Amino acid sequence: MLANIVLGFLWGGITAYVLLAGADFGAGFWDLLAGSDTTGADKRRRIAASIGPVWEANHVWLIFALVVTWTGFPAVFAAIGSTLYIPLTAVAFGVILRGSAFAFRGAVSELSLQRAFGAAFAASSVLTPFFLGTVAGAIASGRVPLGIAQGNVITSWFNPTSILGGILAVEVSAYLAAVYLTRDAERAGEAELALYFRRRALIMGVITGITAGLGILVLHSDAPVLFSGLTHDGLPLVLASILFGGLSLVLLLLRSFVALRVTAALAVVAVLWAWGVGQYPDILSRVTTVSAAAAPDQTLRFLVVSLSIGTAILIPSLVLLYSLFQAAPAKPSRVSEGH
């Protein structure tokens, strides 16, 4: 029971990280494709204005997930860290490089330095979620055995399922970012930018759906246990993800950007939780269960109490933070294709 409660906290933290930090990474993806210094200036300004106040707070969830795994499931943490240290090291460098480059780009005035820091920010915003996706693919496909460095340090994350996970992570991040930026631009009265990000949300939504559909074939051949979990216990959530994804595209066409944020987030949450439900009760697919890998009960009791108190403090604080920076700075203008 205690182990499942801790798992619930862990999966909740991972979900928050995917939705919030994922959109931050996606903003870097669109920064990369924004164009030249002149044509892309307004887009990059909107991206910086949207993520600047909250990007550091969003990475709290990554630290949260690491600490909960380390404390609540130490054998799992050791297995993942020692087998997947190559992509995890890439993620660590990516997070550091991305954050520092984003901060330095806003602090320098020389154009050459702005370009260099901007390129570092954008490139790391793509590579970091990709490597996070490969880690997820390795765990989901059962390529991380228990023990210190017992898995293959290359093929554990460099395989069809992990590559699929990496590509989907980049696409989902880009899609969420475009959805969020569309609403931010509309709220700020930036009609042209709202249309710009709306078109990209539509394109990326379709691309992500196609990738997910083709990915079923990859999972069927490369990760049959994961495929079985998604098509049995996880199937209702997979269907919910398809439903919310389709509804999101409709809302994009209707330009209902507030409701769109909800449905787009639910589509991502549904597929993420479909993986969790499909894999349960295993915490490492085909390797060990949640209860078998959990820390002793006395540790779990302390952890549950600490997480409950911490969550009661953290969630209201983050809600206040996001609500303050989501306040409309100006009366939104009507977005129309004629702009």
N, C-alpha and C positions, 0 to 999 in steps of 0.2 A: 504493500500500500504506500509506504513512504517513498519507495523508489519511483513509483508511478507519479506521485505528486511532484517529486524533483524533476522527473522527465517532463511533466507538464510545464513547469517553469522554464526548463531548458528550451523546449520547443516553442514556447511563447516568445522567448528572447530571440531565437533564430528567426521566427516569423517577423518580429519587429525589425530585425536587422535587414532582412530581405526587402521589406516594404520601404524602409526609410533610407538606409545606406545604399540599397540597391538603386533607388532613384537618384541619389547623389552620384553614384558611378555612371549612371545613364546620362546625367547632365554633362559629364566629361566626354561621353561619346558624342553628344551633339556639339559640344565645344570643338571637338576634333574636326567635325564636318561643317562647321559654321561658315567657312570661306576665308577670304583674305582679311587682312587687318581692317580694310575699309568696309567691305561688304558684310563681314561677320561681327562688326563692332557692337551693333545693337543686340544681336543674339547673345554674344558673350556677356554683355552687360546684364541682360535679363537672367542668364544662368548664374552669374556671380551674385546678383541681388537675391535670387531665390534660395541658393544653398549656403550663402555666406553666414547667415546667423545661426544655422542649425547643423552644419555638417559635422562639427566635432561632437555634438550631443548624439548624433545618430550612431557613432561608433562605440558609444557606451554599450550597446547591445552585443557587439562582438566580444568585448571584455567580459561582459556578463556571461555569455555562452561558454567562453573558455574557462572561467572560474567555476561555474556550476559543473561542467564536465570533469574538470580536474578534481574537484572535491567530492562530487556525488558518484562519479564513475571513473576512478583513477586508473584502472586497468585499461579502459577504453581510451582515455586520454593518452596514456603511454603508447598504446598500440598505434593510434592515429598519428601522434607526433613523431614516432620513430620510423614508421613506414612511409608516411607522406611528407617527410621533412622538405623535400624539394619544392613541391607546389606551395607548402605552407610558408617556406622561406620567401618564395616569390611574392606571396600575399603580404607578408610583413613588410618587405621592401616597397611593395606597391602602395600600401597604405601610408607609409612614412613619406615616400617620394611625392605622392599625390597631394597630401596635406601641406607639406612644406612648399611645393611648387605653387599651389593655389594661393598660399599666404604671401609668398615672395612676389608673385606676379602683380598682386595688388599694391605692393609696397615700393616697387621700382618704377622709374620714369623712363629709362632708356628703352627704346623700341626693341633693340636686339635682345635684351634681357627678358623683356615681356614675352617675346616670341619663344625664347628658350624655355622659360618657366611654363608658358602655356602649352608647349609641346609635351613637356614632361607630365604636366597635369592631365592632359587629354590621353596620352598613351597609357599612363598608369591606371587611368579610369577604365580602360578597356581590358588591360591585362589582369588586373586584380580580380574582378568578378569572374573572368575566365578561369583562373587558377582555383578560385573558390568553388566553381562549378565542377572542376575535375576532382576536387576532394570529395564533394558530395557524390559524384558518380562512383568513385572508388569505394566509398562506404556502402552505397546502395547496391552495388553489384557484388558485394561480398569478397572484396579483394584485400581487406585489412584483417589479418588474423590476430588473435591475442598474442601478447608477448612483445618483447623489445625487438624491433626491427626484424620481425618474422616474415613480413611481406616483401615482395619484390619492389625495390625503391623506384623502378622505372615503369614497369607494366601495371603496377597497382593504380596509377593515375593516367598513364598514357595508353588508353584503350578506347574502343568505340563508345562505350557508355560514358566514360569520363569526358571525352571530347564533346559528345552530345551535351553533357551537363554544362560544360564550359561555354559552348555556343549559346545554349538556352539562357544561361545566366547573363550573358552580355545582352542578348535580345530582350529579355524581360526587363533588365535594368533600363535599357534605352526606351522601351515602351512606357514604363512607369514614369520615367523622367519627362517624356514628351507629354503624357497626360497631365502631370502636375504642372508643367511649365505652361501648358495651354491655359489652364485656369488662372495661374499667376499673372500671365500677360493680360488676360481679359480683365481681371480684377484691377490691374494697374492702368486700364484704359489703353493698352497697346494692341490695337485691333490687328495691325499687320502681323505682329509677332504671334498673336493668338492663332491666326490662320496658318502661319508658318509651322508652328508646333503641332497644330491639329492635323495637318497633312502628314507630318512625320509620324504622329501617333497612329494614324490609319495605316500607313505603309508598314510600320514596324509591328503593329498588331496582326496584320495579315501574314507577314513573314514569320513571326513567332508561332502562329497557329500552324503554318505549313511545316515548320521545323518540328514542332511537337508531334504532328501527325506522322511525318516520316520517321521520327524517333521511335515510334511504336515498333517499327520493323527492326530497328537496331536493338531494342531491348528484347524482342522476341528471340533473337539469335545470340546476343551477347550476354544478356542478364535475364535468363528465363524465370528465376525466382522473383525478381523485381517485377517483371512483366505479369506474372501470375498474381502478385499482390495488388497491382494496380487494376487488374481486370476482374478481381473478385472482391475482397474486402474494401479496397480503395475505389472501386468503380463508381459508387454514388458521388464521391467527391470529384472524381475525374469528370463525370457528367455535369456536375455543378460548375466546374471550371469552364467547360465548353459553353454552358448556358450563360454564365456571367461574361465570358469573353465575347460571345456573340452580341449580347446586350450592350457591351461597352462600345463595340463598333457602331451599333445603331445610335447610341447616345452621342458618339462623335459626329455622325452624320447630322443629327438633330441639334448639335452644338449645346447640349445640356451638360456643361462641363463640371458642375458641382456633383451631380449624381454619378457622372462618369468616374470621378475619383473613387467612389465607393465600389462600383461594379468592377473596375479594373483591379483594385486591391483584392476584392473577394475572389476574382478569377485566379490570381497568383496564390493567395492563401489556400484556396481549395486544392490546387494541384500539389502544393507543398505538403499539406496535411494528408493528401491521398498517399503520398510516399510514406509518411509516418504510419498511417493506419495499415497500409499494405505490408509494411515491414514488421509491425508489432506482432509478437512481443520481443522480437530481436532488436537489440540496440546496434549490434554489428551484424548485418545480414548474413545468415547461415553460420554465424560464429558463436554468438553468445546472446542471452536474453537480458532484459532490463534488470530483473531481480538477481540473476547470477552475477552480473557485473557491478552491482551497486556496492557502495561503501557500507561499513557496519551501521546498524540501526542508530547507534548513539550519534554517529556523524550525521546521518540523514535527518535525525530529529533537530539537531542544532541548525542544520542547513535550511530546513523547512521554516523554522522560526525566523531565521535571519532573512531569508528571501521574502517571507510574508511582511516583515517590518520594512525591509528595504523597498519593496514594491509599493507599499502604502505611502512611502515618502516620495519615491521616484516618479510614479505615474502622474500625480497631480502637478508636480514640478514641470514635467515635460509637456503636459497638456497646456499649462500656462505659457510656457515658452513658445510652443507652436501657435497658440491662439494669438499671442501678442504680435507675432510676425506675419500672421495671416490676415490681420486687420486691413481693410481696404484703404490704400493710400489716396485713392481718388475714385470718383464715380466711374464705374466701368462703362466703356462705350460699347455700342452694339456691334458685334462682329458679323460682317457680311462678306460674301465673296467679291463684292464690288470694290473692296479696298485694295 
